[in-house]
Amino acid sequence: MTRETAPAPPPVPLDEPILIGASWYPEMWDAAEWPKDIARMRELGFRIVRLFEFAWKRFEPEEGVFDFAWAREVLDLCHGAGIAVMIGTPTAAPPAWLTETYAEVLQTHPDGRRAVHGKRKHYNHHSRVYRAHCARIVRAMAENLGDHPAVHSWQIDNEMSGADYGTETRALFHKWLEARYGTIEALNEAWGLHFWSQAYDHFGQIPMVESRVGSIEVPERHHPSLLMAQARFQNNGWTEFIDTQCRILREYSDCPITSNMTENPGMHWYQHNRVLDAVGTSCYKDLAHYPWTLYTFDRMRAEKARPYWLLETAPSWSAGGRIWNIHMHGDGIRAFSWLSLLMGGSMILYWQWRQHWAGQEMLHGTLVTATGGWRPGVEAHRRLAAEVADHEAWLRAHPPAPAETAVLYSNETAWALSIDPHDDGVVYNKLWRDDFHLPLVESHFHRDAIPEEADLSAYRVLVVPLLHFMKEGTADKLRRWVEAGGRLFLGPMVHTRTEEYTLWRDRVYGGLEDLMGADSLYGFPHKWMEERTTVEGPDFPAAQPKIWGEAFVQREAAVLARYRGGYGDGQPAVIDHRFGAGRVITCGTFTGAAAYMRLFRMLAEDAGVLPAAGGDPSVIVVPRAARNGTATGYGIVNISEASAAVALARAGTDRLSGKRFEGPVTLEPLQVALVECDPSA
């Protein structure tokens, strides 16, 4: 039965239980095996399992005929064992009867070829027929399973991504464009389509094209405004696809709804997550690249009041094709899992529980073999579950402290820099991570990763790099925040384009000049010239710029550094402007970590923001605080395979080992610590 009240997201609990478990596919196994698997989950201390995300054919063997009895039997067994269940909607893998009868639900590639049955994520997320079938199976699942006491949460689909280029999708794209621009004349003007005679006579003429980077091999790419519009349209379709399922589930269930986003910047997860209750992700970075996961955890922690969920990570190695080690060994498994929990998570689901005996991922790491035996690393999982159980109450009462620093992340800029790149090495995620986020991590500044829409009031220092264009209202929000006392690091490559991905025709930075205290002189490349140019200043470590530079005409701003050599020789490269009660440092180029951190520390010191610790950059330190905001401790993980030293801002004792943290303390490779600070004097 549906709920009598209007669907609404469930309330956010202040201290969610910390749950560790795995994904399990009971539809692959005889019912006699189910109790054995569940008993082994209990043996490890696992408290949650993700089920049914690919079981559409088992639920609906033929159109309109449903079978949920077997699933309720699985839920009964889980509930009896004290194991909570996350149910995945199975829409990532439609059954063959559906794709055969309704071929239009299959995804169409840019060259016009349709996908074939037998994989996952091969559907057209815009297809009205497919959405109707998805709605029917989700409703049937909610009606038959939603009231079961084992159900903890729901997951929508699985690692959604992709675009469609078929006839139905193109017609919907034309309607979307007409709703956005009103008339074809308005679109032609907004995109500047009289260049190369690209102007259209009606919306039906507008193509859907694959994004290609221009080069010698591919001489011309298509119009950047069209490609940006396509990316927005495809993502709006994904938000609608997710929201349709959420609305149905909320008619029957109060349990929170999530989905497992990936690091693919083509998916606008900030937008999609707004219709979900909990933020979740899949994360398969290996031990050598653990630092690459940190910005994902920082952005998820800042998105919702609810702790984030790590919905997929390898329990050992991975094999989506070639086999590669993820956590290397037990210490890596434990360290990475603790890293996610300490940075703001409350759930870890390993993919997967039991090795598939057939199909595409038989070689993937699991906890249990196809024959039912343990696989390597099980002792690390057992140890982790026991440690979390021992310290869960303290962790729940002392979540990560609020961050005073944030770095702004933009999906649309990621699209922009792939559509019309300055250079073939311009990859937004890599530049954003390595040049602006990771230096803060390695200097032990506690930070969030936030979207443009975020409330800035809690932050004292904000880094806004690579924001090629700003949404309406962002510039005014930044102005008000700085006027009220915020410290802003701005640049490089910020707000030189409009939202239509065209250049401004009045002022180069679209009105940011007043905030910067300067105007543009000109922009220029550093490509193949890095070794001949530097950025230097009296209180600025000499740096070699890369990719692109902006030179300024100073007005109220002071000059901190100038270009030496190249097109910008002698011109201002870094400027400093006091604006209202705040301050803005604008950097016209990429300077490297040392120079960037010198500028950041100027702002941080000005704002009274201090790092949480000092010491080796491989030690991740996460301040913890009581619910009233009082600092109470630190979560610490050494993510390297070498010993590393750290000195905390406050002394305390490690709850895991009993070791005293006062002054510099050396951590063993991959050591984890949960430091409870001494009571304040």
C-alpha positions as CSV (number, residue, x, y, z in Angstrom):
1,M,0.0,0.0,0.0
2,T,1.1,3.5,-0.7
3,R,1.7,6.0,2.1
4,E,-1.2,8.4,2.9
5,T,1.1,11.4,3.3
6,A,2.9,13.1,0.4
7,P,6.3,11.7,-0.5
8,A,9.1,13.4,1.3
9,P,12.7,12.7,2.1
10,P,13.3,11.0,5.5
11,P,14.7,13.1,8.3
12,V,18.5,13.1,8.7
13,P,19.6,11.3,11.8
14,L,22.2,13.1,13.8
15,D,24.3,10.0,14.4
16,E,23.9,7.3,11.8
17,P,25.1,3.8,12.6
18,I,28.3,2.9,11.0
19,L,27.7,-0.1,8.7
20,I,30.2,-2.4,7.0
21,G,29.1,-5.0,4.4
22,A,29.2,-6.0,0.8
23,S,27.2,-6.5,-2.4
24,W,25.7,-9.9,-2.8
25,Y,23.8,-11.5,-5.7
26,P,21.7,-14.4,-4.2
27,E,19.9,-14.8,-7.6
28,M,23.2,-16.4,-8.8
29,W,23.0,-19.1,-6.2
30,D,20.8,-22.0,-5.0
31,A,18.7,-21.1,-2.0
32,A,20.6,-23.7,0.0
33,E,23.7,-21.4,-0.2
34,W,22.0,-18.3,1.1
35,P,22.1,-19.2,4.8
36,K,25.8,-20.1,4.5
37,D,26.7,-16.8,3.0
38,I,24.7,-14.9,5.6
39,A,26.4,-16.8,8.4
40,R,29.8,-15.9,7.0
41,M,28.8,-12.2,6.9
42,R,27.9,-12.4,10.6
43,E,31.2,-14.1,11.2
44,L,33.1,-11.1,9.8
45,G,30.9,-8.6,11.7
46,F,29.2,-7.3,8.6
47,R,26.0,-5.5,9.3
48,I,24.6,-4.5,5.8
49,V,24.3,-6.1,2.4
50,R,23.3,-4.6,-1.0
51,L,20.9,-6.8,-3.0
52,F,18.9,-7.1,-6.2
53,E,20.5,-4.3,-8.3
54,F,20.8,-6.6,-11.4
55,A,17.8,-8.9,-10.7
56,W,15.2,-7.5,-13.1
57,K,14.8,-10.7,-15.1
58,R,14.3,-12.7,-11.8
59,F,11.7,-10.2,-10.6
60,E,9.9,-9.9,-13.9
61,P,10.5,-13.0,-16.0
62,E,8.1,-11.8,-18.7
63,E,6.4,-8.5,-19.2
64,G,3.9,-7.8,-16.4
65,V,4.5,-11.1,-14.5
66,F,6.3,-10.7,-11.2
67,D,8.0,-13.0,-8.7
68,F,9.1,-11.5,-5.3
69,A,8.7,-14.5,-3.1
70,W,12.3,-15.5,-3.4
71,A,13.5,-12.0,-2.6
72,R,11.3,-11.8,0.6
73,E,12.9,-15.1,1.6
74,V,16.4,-13.5,1.3
75,L,15.2,-10.5,3.3
76,D,13.8,-12.7,6.0
77,L,17.2,-14.5,6.3
78,C,19.1,-11.2,6.5
79,H,16.7,-9.7,9.1
80,G,16.9,-12.8,11.2
81,A,20.7,-12.5,11.2
82,G,20.6,-8.8,12.1
83,I,21.9,-7.7,8.7
84,A,20.3,-4.6,7.2
85,V,19.6,-4.5,3.4
86,M,20.1,-1.8,0.8
87,I,17.9,-2.6,-2.2
88,G,19.2,-1.6,-5.6
89,T,16.7,-0.8,-8.4
90,P,17.6,-3.1,-11.3
91,T,17.3,-0.6,-14.1
92,A,21.0,-0.7,-15.1
93,A,20.4,-4.1,-16.7
94,P,17.0,-4.6,-18.5
95,P,15.9,-8.1,-19.3
96,A,16.1,-9.5,-22.9
97,W,12.3,-9.6,-23.4
98,L,12.3,-5.8,-22.9
99,T,15.1,-4.9,-25.3
100,E,13.8,-7.4,-27.9
101,T,10.2,-6.1,-27.8
102,Y,11.1,-2.5,-27.4
103,A,14.3,-2.0,-29.3
104,E,14.0,1.8,-29.0
105,V,15.0,1.5,-25.3
106,L,18.5,0.6,-26.3
107,Q,21.1,3.4,-26.4
108,T,22.0,4.9,-29.8
109,H,25.7,5.8,-30.3
110,P,26.8,8.9,-32.2
111,D,27.3,6.9,-35.4
112,G,23.7,5.7,-35.3
113,R,24.5,2.2,-34.1
114,R,22.3,0.8,-31.3
115,A,23.7,-1.0,-28.3
116,V,23.0,-4.7,-28.1
117,H,21.7,-6.7,-25.2
118,G,23.9,-8.4,-22.7
119,K,25.8,-5.7,-20.9
120,R,24.7,-3.1,-18.3
121,K,24.0,0.6,-18.8
122,H,23.1,0.0,-22.5
123,Y,19.7,1.7,-22.3
124,N,18.6,5.2,-23.4
125,H,17.8,7.1,-20.2
126,H,15.7,9.6,-22.2
127,S,13.4,6.9,-23.7
128,R,9.8,7.4,-22.5
129,V,9.1,3.6,-23.0
130,Y,12.1,2.7,-20.9
131,R,11.2,5.1,-18.2
132,A,7.7,3.6,-18.1
133,H,9.1,0.1,-17.7
134,C,11.6,1.3,-15.0
135,A,8.7,3.0,-13.1
136,R,6.7,-0.2,-13.2
137,I,9.5,-2.5,-11.9
138,V,10.4,0.0,-9.2
139,R,6.8,0.4,-8.1
140,A,6.4,-3.4,-8.0
141,M,9.6,-3.7,-5.9
142,A,8.4,-1.0,-3.5
143,E,5.0,-2.5,-3.1
144,N,6.3,-6.0,-2.4
145,L,9.5,-5.4,-0.5
146,G,9.4,-1.8,0.8
147,D,7.6,-2.7,4.0
148,H,10.1,-5.4,5.0
149,P,11.9,-4.6,8.3
150,A,15.2,-5.6,6.9
151,V,15.2,-2.7,4.4
152,H,17.6,0.0,5.4
153,S,17.9,2.1,2.2
154,W,17.5,2.1,-1.6
155,Q,20.0,2.6,-4.4
156,I,18.9,4.0,-7.8
157,D,20.4,2.0,-10.7
158,N,24.2,1.4,-10.8
159,E,27.0,3.8,-11.7
160,M,24.9,5.8,-14.1
161,S,26.6,7.5,-17.1
162,G,26.4,7.9,-20.8
163,A,24.6,9.8,-23.5
164,D,22.1,8.9,-26.2
165,Y,22.0,10.2,-29.8
166,G,18.9,8.5,-31.2
167,T,15.9,10.0,-33.0
168,E,13.7,10.2,-29.9
169,T,16.5,11.9,-27.9
170,R,17.2,14.4,-30.6
171,A,13.5,15.4,-30.7
172,L,13.5,15.9,-26.9
173,F,16.7,17.9,-27.2
174,H,15.0,20.2,-29.7
175,K,12.1,20.7,-27.3
176,W,14.6,21.4,-24.5
177,L,16.4,24.0,-26.6
178,E,13.1,25.7,-27.5
179,A,12.0,25.8,-23.9
180,R,15.4,27.4,-23.0
181,Y,15.7,29.9,-25.8
182,G,12.2,30.6,-27.0
183,T,13.0,31.3,-30.6
184,I,15.6,30.0,-33.0
185,E,16.7,33.6,-33.5
186,A,17.5,33.9,-29.8
187,L,19.6,30.7,-29.9
188,N,21.5,31.9,-33.0
189,E,22.3,35.2,-31.3
190,A,23.3,33.5,-27.9
191,W,25.7,31.1,-29.6
192,G,27.0,33.6,-32.3
193,L,26.1,31.2,-35.1
194,H,26.7,33.6,-38.0
195,F,30.3,32.4,-37.8
196,W,30.9,29.8,-40.6
197,S,27.2,30.2,-41.5
198,Q,26.1,28.0,-38.7
199,A,22.8,29.8,-38.0
200,Y,19.7,27.6,-38.0
201,D,16.3,28.3,-39.5
202,H,14.4,26.1,-37.0
203,F,15.2,23.9,-34.0
204,G,14.7,20.7,-36.0
205,Q,17.9,21.4,-37.9
206,I,20.1,21.3,-34.9
207,P,22.3,18.2,-34.8
208,M,23.4,16.1,-31.9
209,V,27.2,15.6,-32.3
210,E,29.9,13.7,-30.5
211,S,32.4,16.0,-28.6
212,R,35.7,15.8,-30.4
213,V,38.9,17.8,-29.6
214,G,40.3,19.5,-32.7
215,S,43.7,18.3,-33.8
216,I,45.7,17.4,-36.9
217,E,43.8,14.1,-37.0
218,V,40.4,15.6,-36.3
219,P,40.7,19.1,-37.9
220,E,37.5,20.7,-36.6
221,R,35.4,20.2,-33.5
222,H,31.7,21.3,-33.4
223,H,30.4,24.5,-32.0
224,P,31.3,24.7,-28.2
225,S,27.9,26.2,-27.3
226,L,26.1,23.3,-28.9
227,L,28.3,20.8,-27.1
228,M,27.7,22.5,-23.8
229,A,24.0,22.5,-24.4
230,Q,24.1,18.8,-25.2
231,A,25.9,18.1,-21.9
232,R,23.4,20.0,-19.9
233,F,20.5,18.3,-21.7
234,Q,21.9,14.8,-21.2
235,N,22.4,15.5,-17.5
236,N,18.9,17.0,-17.1
237,G,17.7,13.7,-18.5
238,W,19.7,11.8,-15.9
239,T,18.2,13.9,-13.1
240,E,14.7,13.2,-14.3
241,F,15.5,9.5,-14.6
242,I,16.7,9.4,-11.0
243,D,13.9,11.6,-9.6
244,T,11.2,9.5,-11.2
245,Q,12.4,6.4,-9.3
246,C,12.8,8.4,-6.1
247,R,9.3,9.7,-6.2
248,I,7.9,6.2,-6.5
249,L,10.0,4.8,-3.7
250,R,8.9,7.6,-1.4
251,E,5.3,6.7,-1.8
252,Y,6.0,3.3,-0.1
253,S,9.1,3.8,2.1
254,D,10.7,6.2,4.5
255,C,14.1,4.7,3.9
256,P,16.8,7.0,2.5
257,I,17.6,6.8,-1.2
258,T,21.1,7.0,-2.7
259,S,23.1,6.1,-5.8
260,N,26.7,5.2,-6.5
261,M,28.3,8.1,-8.4
262,T,31.6,7.6,-10.2
263,E,34.4,10.0,-10.7
264,N,33.3,10.6,-14.3
265,P,33.0,14.4,-14.5
266,G,30.6,14.1,-17.4
267,M,27.9,13.3,-14.9
268,H,26.7,16.3,-12.9
269,W,26.5,14.6,-9.6
270,Y,26.0,17.8,-7.6
271,Q,22.8,18.2,-9.6
272,H,21.7,14.6,-9.4
273,N,22.4,14.2,-5.7
274,R,20.0,17.0,-4.9
275,V,17.1,14.6,-5.6
276,L,18.7,11.9,-3.5
277,D,18.8,11.6,0.3
278,A,22.3,10.3,0.8
279,V,25.5,10.8,-1.3
280,G,27.2,7.6,-2.4
281,T,30.1,6.6,-4.6
282,S,32.1,3.8,-6.2
283,C,35.8,4.1,-5.6
284,Y,38.5,1.8,-7.0
285,K,41.7,3.8,-6.8
286,D,44.7,1.7,-5.9
287,L,47.1,2.2,-2.9
288,A,49.5,4.2,-5.0
289,H,46.7,6.6,-5.8
290,Y,44.9,6.9,-2.5
291,P,45.4,10.7,-2.7
292,W,43.2,10.8,-5.7
293,T,40.2,9.7,-3.6
294,L,40.5,12.5,-1.1
295,Y,38.6,15.1,-3.1
296,T,35.8,12.7,-3.6
297,F,35.4,12.3,0.1
298,D,35.7,16.0,0.7
299,R,33.0,16.8,-1.8
300,M,30.6,14.1,-0.5
301,R,31.1,15.2,3.1
302,A,30.1,18.7,2.2
303,E,27.0,17.9,0.1
304,K,24.6,16.6,2.7
305,A,24.0,16.8,6.5
306,R,23.9,13.0,6.4
307,P,27.3,11.1,6.3
308,Y,28.2,9.8,2.9
309,W,28.3,6.2,1.9
310,L,31.1,4.3,0.1
311,L,28.9,2.0,-1.9
312,E,31.6,0.1,-3.8
313,T,35.3,-0.5,-3.3
314,A,37.3,-3.6,-3.9
315,P,37.8,-5.9,-0.9
316,S,41.3,-6.8,-2.4
317,W,41.9,-6.6,-6.1
318,S,39.7,-5.5,-9.0
319,A,39.1,-6.9,-12.5
320,G,36.8,-5.0,-14.8
321,G,39.1,-6.5,-17.5
322,R,42.7,-6.7,-16.5
323,I,43.3,-7.7,-12.9
324,W,45.0,-5.0,-10.8
325,N,45.7,-4.8,-7.1
326,I,43.7,-2.1,-5.3
327,H,44.7,-2.3,-1.6
328,M,47.7,-4.6,-2.1
329,H,47.3,-6.3,1.2
330,G,45.4,-6.3,4.5
331,D,47.0,-3.1,5.9
332,G,45.9,-1.3,2.8
333,I,42.3,-2.6,3.0
334,R,42.0,-1.5,6.6
335,A,43.7,1.9,6.0
336,F,41.6,2.8,3.0
337,S,38.4,1.8,4.8
338,W,39.2,3.8,7.9
339,L,40.1,6.8,5.6
340,S,36.6,6.8,4.2
341,L,35.0,6.5,7.6
342,L,37.2,9.2,9.2
343,M,36.7,11.7,6.4
344,G,32.9,11.6,6.9
345,G,31.5,8.3,5.8
346,S,29.2,6.0,7.7
347,M,29.0,3.0,5.4
348,I,31.3,0.8,3.4
349,L,30.1,-1.8,0.9
350,Y,32.8,-4.0,-0.7
351,W,32.2,-5.2,-4.2
352,Q,31.6,-8.0,-3.9
353,W,30.8,-10.6,-1.4
354,R,31.1,-13.9,-3.3
355,Q,32.9,-14.6,-6.5
356,H,30.7,-15.0,-9.6
357,W,30.8,-18.4,-11.1
358,A,29.9,-17.0,-14.5
359,G,29.8,-13.7,-16.3
360,Q,32.0,-10.7,-17.0
361,E,33.7,-10.3,-13.6
362,M,34.6,-13.7,-12.4
363,L,38.2,-12.5,-11.8
364,H,37.2,-9.6,-9.5
365,G,38.4,-9.6,-5.9
366,T,35.8,-10.8,-3.4
367,L,35.6,-12.0,0.2
368,V,34.4,-15.5,-0.5
369,T,35.3,-17.8,-3.5
370,A,32.7,-19.4,-5.8
371,T,33.2,-22.6,-3.8
372,G,32.5,-20.8,-0.5
373,G,36.0,-20.5,0.9
374,W,37.7,-17.3,2.3
375,R,39.8,-15.2,0.0
376,P,42.9,-13.2,1.0
377,G,42.5,-10.2,3.3
378,V,39.7,-11.5,5.3
379,E,41.5,-10.9,8.6
380,A,41.8,-7.2,7.8
381,H,38.0,-7.1,7.3
382,R,37.4,-8.9,10.5
383,R,39.8,-6.5,12.4
384,L,38.2,-3.5,10.8
385,A,34.6,-4.5,11.8
386,A,35.7,-5.2,15.4
387,E,37.5,-1.8,15.7
388,V,34.5,0.0,14.3
389,A,32.2,-1.8,16.7
390,D,34.4,-0.8,19.7
391,H,34.6,2.9,18.7
392,E,31.3,3.4,16.9
393,A,29.7,5.4,19.7
394,W,32.6,7.8,19.9
395,L,32.8,8.2,16.2
396,R,29.0,8.9,15.9
397,A,29.2,11.5,18.7
398,H,32.3,13.2,17.2
399,P,31.8,13.7,13.4
400,P,34.4,15.5,11.3
401,A,34.7,19.2,12.3
402,P,33.2,21.8,10.1
403,A,35.7,23.1,7.6
404,E,36.7,26.8,7.4
405,T,38.2,26.4,4.0
406,A,36.7,25.2,0.7
407,V,37.7,24.7,-2.9
408,L,35.0,25.2,-5.5
409,Y,34.5,22.4,-8.0
410,S,32.5,22.8,-11.2
411,N,31.3,19.9,-13.4
412,E,30.4,22.4,-16.2
413,T,33.9,23.7,-16.3
414,A,35.1,20.1,-16.6
415,W,32.9,19.9,-19.7
416,A,34.1,23.2,-21.0
417,L,37.7,22.4,-20.8
418,S,37.2,19.2,-22.7
419,I,35.0,20.9,-25.3
420,D,37.4,23.8,-26.1
421,P,40.7,23.0,-24.4
422,H,43.7,25.3,-24.2
423,D,45.9,22.3,-24.7
424,D,45.6,18.5,-25.0
425,G,47.0,18.2,-21.5
426,V,44.2,20.3,-20.0
427,V,42.2,17.8,-17.9
428,Y,40.0,19.6,-15.4
429,N,39.9,16.9,-12.7
430,K,43.7,16.5,-12.7
431,L,44.5,20.2,-12.7
432,W,41.9,21.0,-10.0
433,R,43.1,18.1,-7.8
434,D,46.8,18.3,-8.2
435,D,47.3,22.1,-8.4
436,F,44.6,23.4,-5.9
437,H,43.1,20.7,-3.7
438,L,46.0,18.3,-3.0
439,P,48.4,21.0,-1.8
440,L,45.9,21.9,0.9
441,V,45.6,18.3,1.9
442,E,49.3,17.8,2.1
443,S,49.6,21.0,4.2
444,H,47.0,19.7,6.6
445,F,44.3,22.3,6.1
446,H,40.9,20.9,6.7
447,R,38.8,21.7,3.7
448,D,35.5,20.9,1.8
449,A,35.0,20.6,-2.0
450,I,31.8,22.5,-2.8
451,P,29.7,23.5,-5.9
452,E,28.8,27.0,-6.9
453,E,25.4,26.7,-5.2
454,A,26.9,26.1,-1.8
455,D,26.3,28.3,1.2
456,L,29.5,30.2,1.8
457,S,28.7,31.6,5.2
458,A,30.6,28.9,7.1
459,Y,33.8,29.4,5.2
460,R,36.6,31.9,5.9
461,V,38.9,31.1,3.0
462,L,37.6,30.0,-0.4
463,V,39.6,28.8,-3.4
464,V,38.0,29.4,-6.8
465,P,40.2,28.0,-9.6
466,L,39.4,27.1,-13.3
467,L,35.8,28.4,-13.1
468,H,35.6,29.1,-16.8
469,F,32.2,30.7,-16.4
470,M,29.8,31.3,-13.5
471,K,26.2,30.6,-13.0
472,E,23.9,33.6,-12.6
473,G,24.2,34.9,-9.1
474,T,27.6,33.4,-8.3
475,A,29.6,36.6,-8.9
476,D,27.2,38.6,-6.7
477,K,27.4,35.9,-4.0
478,L,31.2,36.1,-4.0
479,R,31.1,39.8,-3.8
480,R,28.9,39.8,-0.8
481,W,30.9,37.1,0.9
482,V,34.2,38.9,0.5
483,E,32.6,42.2,1.5
484,A,31.5,40.5,4.7
485,G,35.1,39.4,5.5
486,G,35.8,36.3,3.3
487,R,39.2,35.6,1.9
488,L,39.2,34.6,-1.7
489,F,41.8,32.9,-3.9
490,L,40.7,33.5,-7.5
491,G,42.1,32.0,-10.7
492,P,43.5,31.1,-13.0
493,M,41.1,30.9,-16.0
494,V,38.1,32.2,-14.1
495,H,34.9,33.8,-15.6
496,T,36.3,34.5,-19.1
497,R,33.3,32.9,-20.7
498,T,29.5,33.4,-20.5
499,E,27.1,30.6,-19.5
500,E,26.5,30.0,-23.2
501,Y,30.3,29.3,-23.5
502,T,31.0,32.4,-25.5
503,L,33.4,35.3,-24.7
504,W,32.3,38.4,-22.9
505,R,32.0,41.4,-25.2
506,D,32.2,44.2,-22.7
507,R,34.7,43.2,-19.9
508,V,37.0,40.2,-20.1
509,Y,36.1,38.8,-16.7
510,G,32.4,39.6,-17.0
511,G,32.2,42.1,-14.1
512,L,34.7,40.4,-11.7
513,E,37.1,43.2,-12.3
514,D,35.7,45.2,-9.4
515,L,36.2,42.3,-7.0
516,M,39.7,41.8,-8.4
517,G,40.7,45.4,-8.3
518,A,42.1,45.2,-11.8
519,D,41.3,44.8,-15.5
520,S,42.7,42.5,-18.1
521,L,45.7,43.5,-20.1
522,Y,45.7,40.3,-22.2
523,G,45.9,36.5,-22.0
524,F,48.5,34.3,-23.6
525,P,49.8,30.7,-23.7
526,H,52.9,29.2,-22.0
527,K,52.8,26.1,-24.0
528,W,56.3,25.0,-24.9
529,M,57.6,28.1,-23.2
530,E,57.5,27.1,-19.5
531,E,61.3,26.8,-19.2
532,R,61.7,30.4,-20.6
533,T,59.2,32.1,-18.3
534,T,58.8,32.7,-14.6
535,V,56.5,34.4,-12.1
536,E,58.5,36.3,-9.5
537,G,57.8,38.8,-6.7
538,P,59.5,40.3,-3.6
539,D,57.7,37.9,-1.3
540,F,56.8,35.2,-3.8
541,P,58.8,32.1,-4.5
542,A,59.8,32.1,-8.2
543,A,57.6,29.7,-10.2
544,Q,57.4,28.4,-13.7
545,P,53.9,29.0,-15.1
546,K,52.2,26.5,-17.4
547,I,49.4,26.3,-20.0
548,W,47.9,29.8,-19.9
549,G,48.5,33.2,-18.4
550,E,46.5,36.4,-17.7
551,A,48.2,39.7,-17.3
552,F,46.5,42.5,-15.4
553,V,46.1,46.2,-15.5
554,Q,46.1,47.1,-11.8
555,R,43.6,49.6,-10.4
556,E,43.2,49.3,-6.6
557,A,45.0,46.0,-6.4
558,A,48.6,45.6,-5.3
559,V,51.0,43.5,-7.5
560,L,52.5,40.5,-5.7
561,A,54.3,39.0,-8.7
562,R,55.1,39.6,-12.3
563,Y,55.9,37.5,-15.4
564,R,59.5,37.4,-16.4
565,G,60.1,36.4,-20.0
566,G,57.6,35.4,-22.7
567,Y,54.6,37.4,-23.9
568,G,53.8,38.7,-20.4
569,D,57.3,40.0,-19.6
570,G,57.1,42.6,-16.8
571,Q,53.3,42.5,-16.5
572,P,51.3,41.7,-13.3
573,A,50.7,38.0,-12.8
574,V,49.4,37.9,-9.2
575,I,47.4,40.7,-7.6
576,D,46.1,41.4,-4.1
577,H,42.9,43.5,-3.4
578,R,41.3,44.5,-0.1
579,F,37.6,44.6,-0.8
580,G,35.2,45.6,2.0
581,A,36.1,43.6,5.1
582,G,37.7,40.9,3.0
583,R,40.5,40.2,0.6
584,V,41.0,38.8,-2.9
585,I,44.2,37.3,-4.3
586,T,43.9,36.7,-8.1
587,C,46.5,34.5,-9.8
588,G,46.7,34.7,-13.6
589,T,48.5,31.4,-14.1
590,F,49.4,28.0,-12.7
591,T,52.3,28.5,-10.3
592,G,53.0,25.1,-8.8
593,A,52.3,24.0,-5.2
594,A,55.0,26.1,-3.3
595,A,53.9,29.4,-4.7
596,Y,50.2,28.6,-4.5
597,M,50.5,27.6,-0.9
598,R,52.4,30.8,-0.1
599,L,49.5,32.8,-1.5
600,F,46.9,30.6,0.3
601,R,48.7,30.9,3.6
602,M,48.6,34.7,3.3
603,L,44.8,34.5,3.1
604,A,44.6,31.8,5.8
605,E,46.7,33.8,8.2
606,D,44.7,36.9,7.5
607,A,41.5,35.0,8.3
608,G,43.0,33.3,11.4
609,V,42.7,29.8,9.8
610,L,45.3,27.3,10.9
611,P,46.2,23.8,9.7
612,A,45.1,20.9,11.8
613,A,48.7,19.5,11.9
614,G,52.2,19.7,10.6
615,G,54.4,17.0,9.2
616,D,54.6,14.6,6.3
617,P,52.1,15.2,3.5
618,S,51.2,11.5,3.3
619,V,49.5,11.7,6.7
620,I,45.8,12.6,6.4
621,V,44.5,14.4,9.4
622,V,40.7,14.9,9.9
623,P,39.7,17.1,12.9
624,R,36.7,15.7,14.8
625,A,34.3,17.7,16.9
626,A,31.4,17.2,19.3
627,R,27.9,18.1,18.0
628,N,28.3,21.6,19.7
629,G,31.4,22.3,17.5
630,T,33.9,21.8,20.3
631,A,37.1,20.2,19.0
632,T,37.5,16.7,20.4
633,G,40.0,14.8,18.4
634,Y,41.5,13.6,15.1
635,G,41.1,10.8,12.6
636,I,44.6,10.0,11.2
637,V,45.7,7.7,8.4
638,N,49.2,7.4,7.0
639,I,48.4,6.5,3.3
640,S,51.9,5.7,2.4
641,E,53.9,2.5,2.7
642,A,56.7,4.3,4.6
643,S,56.9,5.6,8.1
644,A,55.7,9.2,8.4
645,A,55.7,11.9,11.2
646,V,52.9,14.2,12.2
647,A,52.5,16.8,14.9
648,L,48.9,17.7,15.9
649,A,47.6,21.1,16.9
650,R,46.4,19.5,20.2
651,A,47.7,16.6,22.2
652,G,45.8,13.4,22.9
653,T,45.7,9.6,23.1
654,D,45.0,7.2,20.3
655,R,41.9,5.1,21.1
656,L,43.1,2.3,18.8
657,S,46.6,1.7,20.2
658,G,46.8,3.7,23.5
659,K,49.7,5.6,22.0
660,R,50.3,9.2,23.2
661,F,50.2,11.9,20.5
662,E,52.1,14.9,21.8
663,G,54.7,16.7,19.7
664,P,55.9,14.9,16.5
665,V,54.8,11.3,16.4
666,T,56.0,8.8,13.9
667,L,53.3,6.6,12.3
668,E,54.0,3.2,10.8
669,P,53.2,2.5,7.2
670,L,49.4,2.6,6.6
671,Q,48.9,3.2,10.3
672,V,45.5,4.4,11.5
673,A,44.9,6.5,14.7
674,L,41.8,7.8,16.4
675,V,43.1,10.5,18.7
676,E,40.9,11.7,21.5
677,C,42.2,15.1,22.6
678,D,43.1,16.0,26.2
679,P,40.3,18.0,27.9
680,S,40.8,21.7,27.5
681,A,42.4,23.4,30.4
